[in-house]
Amino acid sequence: MNTSENKEGSYAIIGFGKIGQALAKAFARNGIEVAVATTRGPERFASDAAAIGPTIIPTTLMEAVKADILFLAVRFEAHPNVAKALPTWQGKIIVDVTNAYGVSPEQLGGQPSGRVVAQAFTGGRLVKGFNHLGAAILGQDPAVQGGKRVVFLTGDDERATAEIAALADKLGFAPINLGGLSEGGLLVQARGTSWGHLIFKDLVKFNG
């Protein structure tokens, strides 16, 4: 099955656990088509996708990676396996929704986890985001008492970050750009057994 084709590009969610399904609900809520894939065959999770909405398209990993924007909603340890699906990710934006909690700074080579993920996806442009909220909160309608639920974004490619900010806004969230992965981005990245200071903070932005 083909990923969505429109003038704004196509979308896919890799990983369909609690976080992947929470993201899918945001797309379904806004009638936006998104491919969803895991390492299992699509028939294994087709009923879960159908329960969320008709714009959630179960497909294979090899089909899903054709999308222009991909949400990486797998365990941090699984990201290298996903990265092997393509020899190059040129022209694609990868939204890193993983959390490297429990992975030692030494294992990460002293780098932020987002940068480690970025290096695996050769040629791709990485934006870390949508990872600071638990699945139960992320899956809720982001419209809260006249405001919008905040999602933090961070990346070293400003244009890619701006594109994901526009998508977050379209999905009903209030995006806040924290800057580069090694700067404000550290606030939403786990290091060893400590969480970044903004992880799990459920904030709402009000205009005016």
ABEGO torsion letter per residue (X at the ends): XBBBBBAAEBBBBBEABAAAAAAAAAAAAAGBBBBBBBABBAAAAAAAAAAAEAABBBBBAAAAAABABBBBABBAAAAAAAAAABABABGBBBBBABBABGBBAAAAGGBBAAAAAAAABBGBBBBBBGAABBAAAAABBABBGGBBBBBBBBBABAAAAAAAAAAAAAAGBBBBBAEBAABAAAAABBBEABBBAABGBBBBBBBX
